[in-house]
Amino acid sequence: MFWLDRVFEQAQEQLKDKIASGKTLVIRDEKTASGRVHVGSMRALALHAAIAERLEEAGIPHVFKFEINDMDHMDGLPSYLDKAQYEQHMGKPLYAIPSPDGKAKNFAEYFGQEYIEAIKAAGFAPEFYRASELYLSGKMNDLIRKALDRADVVRKIYQEIYGQERAQDWFPLYVVCESCGKLGTTKVVAWDGQQVTYRCEPRAVEWAVGCGHEGKVSPFDGRAKFPWKLDWAAKWVAVGVDIEGGGKDHYSKGGARDVARRISQEVFDYQEPFGVANEFFLIGGAKMSSSKGSGASAKDIVDLVPQKIFRLALFSKDINQQINFDPEGDTIPVLYDLYDKFAGEYFAGVRDDYARLFEYVHPGRNTPMRSVLPRFSQVAFVVQMPHMDIYKEFPEADRAELDERAKYAKHWLEAYAPEKFVFKLQDSLPEVAKNLPDTAKAALKALHDFIESRDTMPTGEELHTELHKSKEFKAIYLAFLGKESGPKAGWFLSVLERDFVLRRLAEASA
């Protein structure tokens, strides 16, 4: 069963009463805009977006809300930002920090908008909102009051999950310091039912310095924020969430989901939403961090391949399996080959789990018409050969698809492609071809004589047949490209100037 259909059936069973009532289901996801958002964050996004698309297919009323979290405090400085400029803002809410370009509304909007563009480019269409809207509008006020009133319950939950007792002067809230504007350095130590007493501690954390101010303030209307595990549970209530999963790290024993579940039920009296864990989306085998500036950004990777290929990368693996997207390896050619395989089967009338996947890699299930698809790796080779006409090399291919693949192949070759995919016709005999084995030289000499015996350059098929007599393809690649591999040798040679080919074969076989 296609993994999305399995997850849909689980959600349908857990939410059957609400579905039967005809009420709108709410799906939610979020990302903290602490820097350029890495592509790994799109695994959870894809899970929630896919569920939304599956509900749409089933005719079940729903809304998919995506939060740009701009209320979190800055606790890490991306390597690509000026430390001298931003060190002073460490600990402040992201929405209160200046934009790197001086144009966006704030720091979070600058990076959040780039991520929104990537989400839309991937064909996903959630309703976007900001975390600050929830806090500043007062939608979190009743939940803040409830958490403070039930702080003893929160302390008990933390003690039972982590085995660490929280002091009676610990309260589950950060306050925006009235003196320095920092959030991450404050500690609430008392609550009188209307105001909290707090300290902005100079050495509470390693990544920011508090100003030492002590004060008393109302924690409502955006002047305070929950720690993130309570924040997660509170947003389920504030937004009315029915479906929200998360990364597998959150689902580990004693992880964020365990805490949020108990907070939601025991403090906020709200049933935990339906959710499943998703595995990670890795780049070259590594997990990434937005705030530390490591890893490829979502925008970079979305721009690297067409929408359908990126969605194939997201949807082709079961949600319980890791995705390892390596733009500097074989990932992109392999994804294209996989797409072409699924397309061929789909156009042939096969309707299996792979057909379901093929439909979902096209937003709205707008699958393309049957067409001849040129192999990406071959297109990537041809676009590097100025003497080759891409339309003549793929005369039966769909023109629009060919143009698209040529465009993305050029981008990939310039930015990421490994050496084995990069080719250049050598102007002179490469060093690696100057001392070929005698068997290779004999094969090249035979090919030379075959071409010379003809009045015009043989066709690709004729050259291919001739080469198969010796199967010395490696020698051809070494002589013309300086590499041990390449495209179909016969067709490659057939478009070169006859005199040039004869000279090179003579040199290499001497």
N, C-alpha and C positions, 0 to 999 in steps of 0.2 A: 504493500500500500504506500502511495506517495505520502511522505511524512506530514504534509500539510493536511491531508484528509484525515490522518490519524489524530492529529492535534485537534482538528475541528470536531471530530466525534467526541473527544474527551471534554471539550468545552461545551458542546451541545448537551451532553449528559449532565454536567455540573450546573449549567445555567438553564436547564429545561423549563423551570417555572417562570423565570423572567422572560425567556423566549416565547413561551406560551401566552404570556400576558400582552405581548406585542410591544413592550417597552423597548426603548433604544438602548442597546448595549454600548458601554463606554470602554474603549481600548486606550491604554496610555503607555507612553514611553518618554524618556527624557535623556538629555545629555548636558553636562556642565560645560559651558563655553569658557574653559580656562586656557585655551590656546587653539591652534589649528587642530580640528577634530580628526583623529586618526580613523582610517577606514575600518578598523576592528569594531568600532562602535556601531557599524551598520549591520552587524549580525543580529543583534537584538531588534534593531529597527526593522530589518527584513522579516523577522518572525512576526512582529506585530502588524506590519503592513500586509503580509501574506494572509494573516488571519482576517484582517479587514476585507481583503479582496475575496476571500473564501466566503465570508458572511454575505458579501454583496452578491456573489454567485448563488447563494442559497436564498436570497431575498429576505434576509433577517436585518431589521433596522439596527444601525450601529453608527458610531462616530469614532474616529481615531484621532486622539489628541496627542500632540507631541510638544513637550516642554523644553524650551531653551532655559536651562537653569542658570540664572544670573544672580541668584541670591547667595550662592556659596561664597565663602571667603577665598581669596587667593592664597594658596599654601604651597605653590611651586612656581618657579619662574622659567618659562620656556627658554631654551638656549638661544633662540633667534631674537630675543628681545633685549633691550639695553638695561643691564642690571642697575646702573646708576639711576636711570629714570624710574624704574618700577619697584626697586627695593623698598622705597618709602610707602608703597601701597600694599605691601604684603600684609594679609590679615583683613583687608577691607572687602566688603561685598563686591563682586565682579561688576555689578551695574553702577557702582560708585567710582570706578577706576577709569581714567581717560583712555580713549581709543588710541591704538598705535599710529593710526594715520591722521589723527586730529579731525577726522570728518564724521565717522560713525558716532552714534549717540553715546556710546561708552565701550569699554573693553569687551564686554560680553556680546554686544551687538556686532562688533567688528568680526569676531570669530564665528558667532552664531549665524550670521547671514551667509558666510561662506558654506557652512554646513547645510543650511537650508537650500542653497543652490544645488549642492551635491545630492540631497534627498530628492529634489524635484527632477534632477537630471536622470536619476535612477528609475523614474516613473512612479514614485510614491507621492501620495497627496494627503498627508495628515493636516489637521487644523493646528496651527502653531500658536503657542502662547508662551509667556515668560513667567518664571517662578515669582519674580518680584510683583507681578500682578496679583497673585494670590495673597501675598503678605501685605502689600500696600493697600489693597482694597478692603482688607479686614476679613477676608474669607477664612483666614487661619486663626482669627481671634478666639473663637469658642474652643478650638482645639488646643490652643496655647493655654487657655485658662484650665481646661480639663487636665492637661498633662501636668501643670503646676499643682493643681489640687490633688492629683493622684501621683505625685512624685514618689511616694513610698512604694506604690505598685511598680513604677518604672525601675526603682532601685532593686526591688525584689526580682524582677525579670532579669536584670543585668547580673545579679548575684547568682541566680540559678543557672544561667546560660554560661557565664564566664568564670564563676567561682570566686569572684572578687566583690567584696562588700563595698558599697558606695556610702560615703559619709552622709550624715543627715543634712549637711549644708551643701550637698550637691543637688542641683536642679537641672533637668534636661532642656537647657535653653542657652543660646548665645544672645547677648545684647549688643547692639551697635553702640560703642562707647561715645558718650556725648562730647568727649574732649578730642579724641583722635580719629573717630570714625571707624575704628577697627572692630571687627566682629569675632574673628578667630582667637583673639587673645583674652576675651572676657570670660568671667566665671560668675554665674548667678549663685548667690549664697543664701538668699532668703526671699520669701514671697508672703505678702500680707493680704492677698486677695485682690489688690488693686495695682500694686507696684512691686517690682523686684529690686532687691539690693544686689549690687554687682561690683566686681573689681576688674580693672583692666590690668592684667598681670604682666610685668616686664619679661618674665622668663617662663611663661606657661608653655610655649612651644619653641622649637628650634628655628623655625622659618620666619618668625616675626617677633617684634619687640613691642610689648604693651607699654602704654604711657604711665601706668601707675594710678590712674584716676579711680576714685571710688564714688559711687553715686546710687541714686534711687530713681527708677523711671518706670513708666507704664510700658509693658512689653508688647503692646498691640500696634496695629496699623503700620507694620514694617519696621518697628524699632527693635525687633528680635527675630531670631530664627532657630528652628530646631536643629539639633545634631542630625546627621543625615539618615540614620536608621529610623529615628522617630519621624523625620521629615518625610521619608518614603511612606510610612504608614499614614501620616496625616494627609498626605496628598491623595491617597486612595479615598479617604473620606471626603475631602474638600472637592474633588473632581467627580466623585461618584463612580469610581473605577470598578469595572466588572472583569476585565482581562488585562493582566500585566505580568509578563515573565521577567527573565533577566539572565545574566551570565551565570555559568555553572559555579563560579567562585562564590556568588551570593547564596547559592543553594547548599553549600557545604554545611556539615553539622556545626552549629554555633555561628553560622554566617549571618549576613545581613537579613536574609529572608526569615530566618528563625526569629530574630529579634523583632522585625517589622510585623510578622504574623501575630506574635503575642501582644505587642503594643496595640495593634489594630483592634484585636478582640478584647483584651483585658483593660485597656485604657480608654480607647475610643468607641468601644461597643460596635465594631464594624467587622463584618466577615471578610476575611482575606480574599482578594480576587483570584480568579482562575489564572494559573500561570505555569509555564514549563521552563526548564532551564535550557539555555542554548550554549553550545560549545563556542570556542573562540574562533575568530577570524585572524589568522596570523599572516604576517608579511615576511617571507623568507624564513619561516619557522619561528619568528619572534613575536611576542605580544608587545603592544605599544602603549605609550602614555602621551596624552595630549599635553598635560601640564609640563612634562619634561622635554617635550619637543622631539620625541623619538618616533620613528616610523613614518610611513607614507600617509599623507592626509587623505581623507575621503574625497576631497575635490580632485587631488592629483590622480587617484586611481579611477574615479568615475570618468575623468577626461581622457583616460588612456585607452578605453575600449568603448564600443557602442553600448547603448542601453541594454540590449538583449543579451550581450555577452557578460556584462557585469551582473545582471540578474541571474544568469545561468551560474555564475560563480557563487552567488549567494544561495540559490535554491537547489543546486544539484546535489549537495551533500545533505544527509539527514541532519536535523537540528541537533542531534546528539553526537555528530562527528565534527572534528576540527576541519576548518578550511585553511589551507596553506597556499596563499596567493603570492607567487614569486615572480614579479615582473622582470627580474633579471635572469630567469630560468626559462623553462618550457611552458609555464602556466598558460600564457596567452595563446600560442599555437595549439596547445592541447585543448583549450576551451573551444576554440573555433572548430577543431576536428570533431569534438563532442557535439557541438551545435549542429554541424553538418550531418552527423550520424543520426541525431534525433529528427532533424528535418526530413531526411530521406525516408525514415520509417514512418513519420507522420504523413508525408505526402503519399506514401504507399498504402495508407489506410489502416496502419497499426494503431490500435487504441488501448494502450497499457499505461502503467505508471509513468513511463518515460514520455508518453504523449501528454499526460497531465502536466508534467514538468515543462514540456515544450510550450504548452499553452500559457503557463504562468510566467515564462520569461518574457512574454509579450504583454505589456499592460493592457488590461481590459480584454485579454484573450484575443487580441487582434492579430492572429497569426498571418504570416505572409502568404502570398500565392506560391504555388509550386514554381520552382526556378532552379537553374543550374548554378551551384555555388562554387566559386573558385577557391581552391585550398589556400588558406591564409599563408602558410609557410612558403608556398610557391609565389604568391603575390608579393610577399616580403622580399623574395629574391629578385623578381623582375623589376621592382621599383628601384633597385640598386644598380641596374644595368641600363645606362643611358642609350645604348644602341637597340634596346628591345622595346617594342610597342606593346603596352599592356593589353590593348584591345585586340591586337592580332594574336597575342599569346593565349588569350581566353575568349575566343570568338563566340562561344555559345553561352558564356556566363551572363547572368543578369547584370545589366549595365550599372544600375544604381548600387547594387551590392558590391560590384567590382570597384566602383569609385570609392565607396565607403571603406572597403578593406584596404585599398591602396592608401587612403588618407591615414587610417589608424596604424597601418604598417610603418609608414614613414615616421610617425610620431614615436612609435615603440622603438624603432631602430635608432633614432636619435637620442632617446632618453634612457632606455633600459636594456635593450636586446643583448643577450650574451654573444660572445665572440663567434660562436659556431653559426650564428644566423647572419653575421655581417660578412658581406662578400664584396670584393672589388676585382674587376678584371685587371690583371697585372700587365703593365706596359712592356715588361721584359721578363725573360724566363726567371722565375723565382729560384732562390738558392736551394730550396728543398727539392727542386726538380732537376738539379744539375747532375745528380749521381744516382739515377734510378736503377733498379735491378735490371738485368739483361732481359728478363721476361717482360717487364713493363716497357722497356725500350722497343722490343720486338713488336709488341702490340701497337704502340704508337706509330711505329714505322709502317705497319700493315694498314693502319687507319689512314696515314698520310698517302700511301699509294692508292688506296681505295678512292679517296677524295680527288687525287690528282688524275685518276683515270676517267673522271667524269668531267663533262664540259661545264657544268654548273654545280653549285653547292648541293649536295644531296639533302633530302628532306630529313626532318628530325627522326621520323620513323625508320628511314633507311640507315641513318647513322646509328640509331639505337640497336638495330638488328646486327649491324657490323660489329659494334662494341661488345655485344653479347657473346661473340665467338671467343673472345679472350677474357671478358669480364674484368678488364683492368680499368675500372671506372676511377679508382683512386688516383691512378697516374694522370688521368685527364684533369682531375681537379687540382692536383699539385702543379701541373704544367701551366694551367690557365688562371687559377685562383690562388695558388700558394697554400691550399688547404686540402685536407684529406676527404672532404665531403662537399656536396653541393647539390644542385637541382638535377633533373633528368638530363644526363650528359648529352644525349643525342640531340634533343631539342635545343639545349643551350648552345651547342656548337653550330647548329643549323642557321642561327640568325647572325653569326659573326661573319665578317668579310672572309671570303674564301682564301685570299692570299695571306691574310694574317694567320689563319688557322694552319695553313700549310707551312709557313715559316716557323711557327711555334712548335708544331709536331716534329719538324726536321731538327730543330735545336734540341728538343727534349730527348729525341731518339738517337742522337749522334753518339 
